[in-house]
Amino acid sequence: MNCRLCGSTRLHSVLDLGATPPCEKFLEVDDLDSPEPTFPLHLRLCEDCLLLQIPALITPEETFTEYAYFSSYSDSWVQHARRFVDDAVTRLDLGPESFVVEVASNDGYLLRHVLAAGIPCLGIEPSVNVGAAARESGIPTLTAFLDEQLAAEVRTDHGPADLVVANNVYAHIPDLLGFTRSLRGLLADDGWLSIEVHHALNLVTLGQFDTIYHEHFQYYTVLSAQRALASAGLALVDVEMIPTHGGSIRLWARPVEIAEPQHQRVTDVLRIEEEAGLHQIDGYFRLQRQAEAVRHALLRFLLECRADGKQVVGYGAPGKGNTLLNYCGIRCDLLDYTVDRNPYKHGRFTPGTRIPIHDPAQIDKDRPDVVLVLPWNLEAELTEQLAYIAEWGGQLVFPLPTLHTAAISNPPKRKVAT
């Protein structure tokens, strides 16, 4: 394996999660008696450029042509997108003469706010089903994977973009150099690029190993992201540390020819990373021990629940949850089922562990003793949504960053609609 950023062969093993199926390949009933392919999930670090990465064993086409994730099913994520658009309009002085492109625009969760502000926009979304949902909502959307040719076509047909948004996609691209050039190709010579991506600082220091799955090919610190952007003539000018996905970074970049000096925030975050040991290879080797500690604590808890005759069910069926379930070896003997707000997943089964997925109303029917929340990064939102389980003494448990039970204050008398 060569580093996909700098080409180095000096890659070091950081975390081996064994072999798992792709995390978004949910199974139907007819699939349960068929073999299920698995692929090694092995995180490595490049000694030369410090990019965290896994081998590209599956292609984006295998994952995203028909996709199970719809961003609009997370209320907090839609609100996050609205705040971003409001701030970007003010910061960049965007208006009716501007043009915004979002790459990996999903179901239009963000661009709906751009349209509402009267700003022309275009989404580029590879998933056929998700892109169709965006168009049904009136969001102009191309169903395609972004590459340099498509970027040139969009620029010719629509003009260069004043703002290109790439939220939670920069990790999903095995051709990192080509994709970065494509982002530059969409961008006006005086435009802005905004990227949100999970921060490897939190991945390593907080042991967030479940954010690693086959569709995430690389994991960024500000240092490694800065180097990746520079490969296409883009200069990092600002960075924000934001709470999404357990701790992310929002990178603001511009063409190097017109980029202003870096904001002090870039220097500050780089210093935080360095103090955490992430500008040296030794700082990354703690991750294996942290993952093992989470696995052992969670399994002890679930085994004790089973011994005590308690019913345990899950909430959510996110990609991170499937990494956690497979790495820990959790199946229906320890988790009866999980639920999810996305109707696409109802009646299907989690990849690898084959746990059935139901509508959230199933929790209110069964009144389980314990609800294990798999999208732990939404703790505040889901603690509020699931507070009704306190009505029968239910326990709301989050597995990361360490196993803990949420404190439910003022629980409602009745189940809250979801």
PANUKE-108959 format. One record per residue (C-alpha): chain; x, y, z. Coordinates in steps of 0.001 Angstrom, whole numbers, plus 524288, in hexadecimal, padded with zeros to 5 digits. Example, Ala and Ser with C-alpha at 12.3 -4.5 7.8 and 13.67 -1.06 7.14 Angstrom:
<nodes>
 kette     x     y     z
     A 8300C 7EE6C 81E78
     A 83566 7FBDC 81BE4
</nodes>
This chain:
<nodes>
 kette     x     y     z
     A 80000 80000 80000
     A 804FD 80D80 7FC32
     A 8006B 819F8 802CF
     A 7F5BA 81FE9 7FA6F
     A 7FA6B 82DA7 7FD69
     A 80937 82D4F 7FC3A
     A 80BD5 81FBC 7F67A
     A 81470 81B4A 801B3
     A 81599 80CCB 804DD
     A 818AD 80FA2 8132E
     A 80B5E 80CA4 81910
     A 809B9 807E7 8270A
     A 7FE91 7FFF3 82CD9
     A 7F680 8080F 83668
     A 7EA0A 80031 83884
     A 7E59C 7F2F0 83377
     A 7D6DE 7F0EF 834B0
     A 7D6D5 7E3C6 82DEA
     A 7CE98 7E0D3 821E5
     A 7C0ED 7E694 820D1
     A 7B6D3 7E889 8161C
     A 7B4A9 7F623 8106F
     A 7AD01 7FDA4 81AAE
     A 7A1FB 80254 811DA
     A 79EFB 7F530 80B80
     A 79298 7F252 81310
     A 78D00 7E4D3 810CC
     A 77F60 7E0EE 80CA7
     A 778AA 7D478 81143
     A 77C6D 7CD48 804CB
     A 78AC8 7D053 8076A
     A 78B6C 7C992 81495
     A 78EA5 7BC1E 80F2C
     A 798F3 7C156 805D4
     A 7A75F 7C3A8 80856
     A 7AB4E 7D170 80BAE
     A 7B860 7D6EA 80706
     A 7C12D 7DD2B 8111D
     A 7CD44 7E589 80F7A
     A 7D887 7E8C2 8189B
     A 7D685 7F560 82029
     A 7E46A 7F92E 82364
     A 7E862 80738 82627
     A 7F615 80B8F 82299
     A 7FE1D 81802 823EA
     A 8077C 81D89 819E8
     A 81457 820A7 82087
     A 8179B 82B40 816A4
     A 80B17 8337A 81583
     A 803A9 82E51 82180
     A 7F745 82B10 81A01
     A 7EEF9 820AA 820AF
     A 7E92E 8175E 816AA
     A 7E3EA 809E9 813C0
     A 7E5CA 80217 80730
     A 7DBB1 804C6 7FC9B
     A 7D58E 7F73F 7FC7D
     A 7C821 7FB9F 7F7E3
     A 7C4AF 8061A 7EE0C
     A 7BBE0 811E3 7F02F
     A 7B31C 80C6E 7E57D
     A 7B09E 80046 7EDD6
     A 7ACAC 808A6 7F96F
     A 7A5E3 814A5 7F445
     A 79E5D 810C6 7E80C
     A 792F7 80CB2 7F0CD
     A 794ED 8127F 7FE4B
     A 78DEC 81065 80B2A
     A 79151 81D55 811B2
     A 7883D 82916 81072
     A 78D79 8351D 8177D
     A 78021 83B29 819E2
     A 77C7D 83085 823B1
     A 78560 8370F 82DAC
     A 77ED9 8435A 832D6
     A 78B6D 84859 838CD
     A 792BE 84682 82C08
     A 788B0 84E5F 82464
     A 789AB 8592D 82E90
     A 79875 858AC 82D8E
     A 7976A 85A6C 81ECB
     A 78E37 865ED 8203F
     A 79790 86CCD 82995
     A 7A2D3 86A6C 8204A
     A 79B72 87042 814C8
     A 7973F 87C1C 81CA5
     A 7A53B 87E7B 82108
     A 7AB05 87C2D 81370
     A 7A180 885A6 80D12
     A 7A5DE 89032 8168C
     A 7B449 88CD4 81688
     A 7B59F 88BF3 807BC
     A 7AB37 895FD 80426
     A 7A3D5 88C34 7FBD9
     A 797B6 89069 7F468
     A 78F72 88E59 7E81E
     A 79B68 8904A 7DF66
     A 7A342 885EE 7E695
     A 7A427 87764 7E3AA
     A 7A5A0 86C84 7EDC1
     A 7A91E 85E5C 7EACE
     A 7A846 8538D 7F4DA
     A 7AF92 846ED 7F252
     A 7A91C 83ADE 7F854
     A 79CC8 842D5 7FA58
     A 794DB 83712 7FEFA
     A 7863C 839E9 7FF90
     A 787A6 848B3 7FEE5
     A 7884C 84A8F 80DAD
     A 79190 8564A 80C03
     A 78E53 85BDF 7FEB6
     A 78010 85DAB 802A8
     A 784F3 868C3 80B3E
     A 78D17 86E6E 80020
     A 7811A 86E7F 7F749
     A 778F9 874A2 80206
     A 782E0 87FAF 80285
     A 780CA 88233 7F3FF
     A 78E3E 87D7E 7EFE5
     A 79002 874FF 7E3AB
     A 795B6 867C4 7E6EB
     A 79899 85A1F 7E208
     A 79A46 84D45 7E923
     A 7A315 84245 7E474
     A 79EBA 8356A 7EA93
     A 7A2C7 827E2 7E5BE
     A 79801 81FF8 7EC56
     A 78C9C 81E1D 7E31B
     A 7822C 81CA8 7ED9A
     A 78710 827C7 7F62A
     A 788F6 83118 7EAC0
     A 77B3D 82E1C 7E613
     A 775F1 831FD 7F373
     A 77D23 83EFE 7F24E
     A 77777 841DA 7E4EA
     A 769D9 83E8C 7E9CD
     A 76BF9 84933 7F3F4
     A 76F70 852F8 7E947
     A 77E3F 852A9 7EB4C
     A 785CE 852F7 7DE52
     A 78E18 846A2 7DF38
     A 7970B 83F2E 7D61C
     A 797FC 83088 7D85C
     A 7A685 82E65 7D66C
     A 7B398 82C4A 7DCEC
     A 7BBF5 83866 7DCB7
     A 7C846 8375D 7D48D
     A 7D059 8411C 7CCE3
     A 7C85D 83F61 7C083
     A 7BB7A 841C4 7C789
     A 7C135 84D91 7CE79
     A 7C4E9 85366 7C14B
     A 7B74A 850AD 7BBDA
     A 7B099 85700 7C780
     A 7B965 862CE 7C65C
     A 7B641 86405 7B7D7
     A 7A794 8622D 7B986
     A 7A55F 869F2 7C5FD
     A 7B16D 8723D 7C804
     A 7BB6E 87185 7D2F6
     A 7B67B 87037 7E0E4
     A 7B814 87AF7 7EACF
     A 7B6D8 870AE 7F55C
     A 7B939 86221 7F468
     A 7B481 85A32 80008
     A 7B9C3 84C8B 80280
     A 7B46B 847AA 80F6D
     A 7B7ED 839ED 813E0
     A 7BCD1 835A0 80696
     A 7CB69 838AE 806D7
     A 7CDA8 82BF2 80E2A
     A 7C5BC 823F7 8046F
     A 7CE69 82571 7F876
     A 7D95D 81BC0 7F56C
     A 7DEC1 824A3 7EAA7
     A 7E20C 82F71 7F42A
     A 7EAB8 83735 7EAF4
     A 7E148 836A2 7DF7A
     A 7D599 83A30 7E7EF
     A 7DCBE 845DD 7EDBA
     A 7DFE6 84A9E 7E006
     A 7D179 848EB 7DCB2
     A 7CD91 851AD 7E802
     A 7D702 85BF4 7E30B
     A 7D134 85A5A 7D575
     A 7C39E 85DE8 7DA5E
     A 7C873 869CE 7E1A1
     A 7C92E 877C9 7DCBB
     A 7D6CA 87D99 7DCF6
     A 7D267 8863E 7E83F
     A 7C937 87C35 7EE36
     A 7C874 874E5 7FB05
     A 7C8D0 86675 7FE23
     A 7C2D2 86178 80AD7
     A 7C569 85380 80F35
     A 7C043 84CDF 81B68
     A 7C6A6 8403B 81F8C
     A 7C829 8388C 82C19
     A 7D43F 83D03 8336E
     A 7DE79 8327A 83570
     A 7E21A 8397A 8420E
     A 7D57D 83430 84805
     A 7D692 82720 8412B
     A 7E3AD 824A3 847AC
     A 7E2F8 82BA8 854B8
     A 7D501 82752 857CD
     A 7D5D8 819D0 851B1
     A 7CAD6 81C06 847DE
     A 7CE69 80FDB 84032
     A 7C07F 80D83 83B73
     A 7C1FC 818EC 83200
     A 7CAE4 80FEE 82A29
     A 7C416 80875 81F59
     A 7C6CD 80477 81165
     A 7C07B 81039 80AFF
     A 7C95E 81941 812E7
     A 7D669 817E3 80C24
     A 7DDFD 82246 813A3
     A 7DD28 829D6 82082
     A 7E269 83796 82212
     A 7E963 84025 82B7F
     A 7EA48 84E6A 8277E
     A 7F87D 84BB4 82421
     A 7F586 840AB 81A9A
     A 7E9A6 847BD 814F0
     A 7F1FC 853B9 8126B
     A 7FBA5 84B55 80AEA
     A 7F0C1 844F2 80307
     A 7EAD5 8520C 7FF26
     A 7F817 85755 7FB2F
     A 7F95C 84C62 7F134
     A 7EF23 8536B 7E8CE
     A 7F383 86163 7EB0C
     A 7EA38 863FE 7F652
     A 7EE91 86B1D 8028C
     A 7E860 868BC 80FD5
     A 7E4CE 87622 81538
     A 7DC00 872F6 820C1
     A 7D724 8678B 828E0
     A 7CC1E 865CB 8328F
     A 7CAEB 85AE3 83C76
     A 7BCA5 856B5 83C7E
     A 7B568 84C69 84499
     A 7AF4B 84451 839AD
     A 7B251 835BA 83885
     A 7B939 835A2 84587
     A 7C21A 840FE 841E2
     A 7C4DF 845E2 83426
     A 7CC6E 8509F 82D68
     A 7C728 85A4A 82399
     A 7D1EA 85E08 81A2F
     A 7D148 86AAB 81263
     A 7DA3F 86AEF 80691
     A 7DC8D 873C1 7FADA
     A 7E4E2 87345 7EE91
     A 7F2CC 8759C 7F2D4
     A 7F458 8812F 7E999
     A 7EA8C 88997 7F10F
     A 7EA60 88360 7FE85
     A 7EBDC 88C89 809FB
     A 7F51D 8893F 81546
     A 7F0CD 87E19 81DF3
     A 7E7A5 8814E 8290E
     A 7ED07 87FA8 836B6
     A 7E393 8744E 8388D
     A 7EB99 86C05 82F22
     A 7F7C7 86E29 8374A
     A 7F03D 86B5C 843CA
     A 7EA99 85E63 83F16
     A 7F7A8 85A07 83991
     A 7FD8A 85CA3 846FA
     A 7F2CC 854A5 84D9F
     A 7F580 84955 84461
     A 80415 84A32 846D3
     A 80232 84A72 8558F
     A 7F9B0 83E46 85440
     A 80500 83767 84D93
     A 7FEAC 836C1 8401D
     A 809DF 83D02 838C5
     A 81215 83110 83C0C
     A 80F07 822E3 838E7
     A 81002 81E55 8471A
     A 803F5 8263C 84AD1
     A 7FB02 81D58 842FD
     A 7FE44 81022 848D1
     A 7F547 811E7 854A6
     A 7E93A 80F91 84C1B
     A 7E9DC 800AA 84C46
     A 7E9A6 80029 85B21
     A 7DE63 809E1 85BB7
     A 7D616 801F5 85245
     A 7D876 7F58E 859FB
     A 7D487 7FC59 866A5
     A 7C782 800C1 860C9
     A 7C4D0 7F31C 85B8F
     A 7C78D 7EC8D 86894
     A 7BF3A 7F638 87061
     A 7B3A8 7F52E 8671F
     A 7B3F1 7E65A 86690
     A 7B4BE 7E551 8756E
     A 7A8E8 7EE33 87694
     A 7A0D0 7E6C8 86C81
     A 7A44F 7D99B 87254
     A 7A028 7DE56 87FBB
     A 79340 7E321 87A15
     A 790F8 7D5E6 873D1
     A 79433 7CECE 8807B
     A 78A91 7D790 887B7
     A 77FCD 7D4C3 87DC3
     A 77F35 7E2BB 878C0
     A 77ABD 7E5C7 86AFB
     A 78479 7EE3E 8638C
     A 7815E 7F48C 8567C
     A 78890 7FE60 84E1A
     A 78545 80BB5 848F9
     A 78A52 80F4D 83B80
     A 79108 807B3 830B8
     A 79BFB 810F4 82C8F
     A 7A8AB 80D19 82600
     A 7B013 80F4B 832A9
     A 7A6AF 80640 839A1
     A 7A9A2 7FB4E 83034
     A 7B842 7FCCC 83272
     A 7B5CA 7FC16 8411A
     A 7ACC4 7F046 84045
     A 7B5CD 7E892 83770
     A 7C24C 7EBAF 83EDE
     A 7BBDF 7E7FD 84BC3
     A 7B51F 7DBF0 84634
     A 7A7B9 7E063 84AE0
     A 79C57 7D8E6 84520
     A 78E3E 7D5E2 8488F
     A 79223 7CE44 854A6
     A 7964D 7DB30 85AD3
     A 78E42 7E52F 85322
     A 78077 7E0FD 84F7F
     A 77EE5 7EAF3 844A9
     A 78195 7F917 84149
     A 778BB 803C9 83C12
     A 77AD8 80EF7 832A4
     A 77311 81AA8 82DDF
     A 776B8 817DB 81FB8
     A 76BDE 80F84 8198E
     A 775A9 80A59 80F97
     A 77BC2 80213 81A5A
     A 76F3E 7FC8E 82025
     A 76DFF 7EDF8 81E32
     A 77C67 7ECC1 81AE0
     A 787C7 7E7A1 822E5
     A 794B5 7ED6A 826FB
     A 7A051 7E8E3 81ED4
     A 7A862 7DE28 824EF
     A 7A13D 7DD6A 831D1
     A 793C2 7DBA4 82B77
     A 78C10 7E2AF 835E9
     A 77E35 7E62C 83165
     A 77AD7 7F492 82F84
     A 76D3A 7F987 8332E
     A 765B3 80630 833BE
     A 76874 80E00 8403E
     A 75A6D 80B89 8449A
     A 75ECA 7FDB2 84818
     A 76596 802EA 85428
     A 758FF 80875 85991
     A 75229 7FB7C 85715
     A 75C6D 7F2E7 85D8F
     A 760F8 7FBEE 86888
     A 76EB2 7F624 86954
     A 77734 7F761 87548
     A 782AA 7FD49 86DED
     A 783EA 80521 86153
     A 791C6 8053C 85BF2
     A 7939A 81147 8534F
     A 79C93 80E7C 847D0
     A 79D87 81C72 8424A
     A 7A394 820E3 84F23
     A 7A801 82DB1 848FC
     A 799BD 83240 8496C
     A 798CE 83083 8581D
     A 79218 83D6B 85B38
     A 787F5 83BF4 85068
     A 7850B 82DAC 85312
     A 784A6 82EF0 861D4
     A 779A8 838A0 85FE1
     A 772BD 83048 855A8
     A 773C6 823DA 85DB4
     A 770E2 829B3 86B09
     A 763B6 822CF 86ADF
     A 76A24 815C9 86E47
     A 76B7B 81AE1 87C32
     A 75CBE 818FB 87D1F
     A 75F17 80A6A 87F61
     A 76CA8 80BBA 88567
     A 77432 80976 878D8
     A 782CC 80BEE 878A4
     A 788D6 813ED 86D87
     A 796E5 80FB2 86B0E
     A 7A155 8157C 86243
     A 7AD57 80D36 85EEE
     A 7B72F 817FB 85BFB
     A 7BFDD 81F08 85EE9
     A 7BE71 81687 86B05
     A 7B2C5 80E33 86EAF
     A 7A90D 81674 87651
     A 79AB0 817FB 87990
     A 7941B 824BD 875CB
     A 78D4F 82C7E 8805A
     A 77F3A 82EE4 87C41
     A 7796B 83AFB 8828F
     A 76ADC 83DE5 882CA
     A 766AE 83264 87A6C
     A 759DF 8343D 87327
     A 74DBD 82CC4 8770C
     A 74BD2 82796 86948
     A 7547D 82351 85E31
     A 759A3 82EBF 85619
     A 75680 82D85 84799
     A 76287 82B03 83F3F
</nodes>
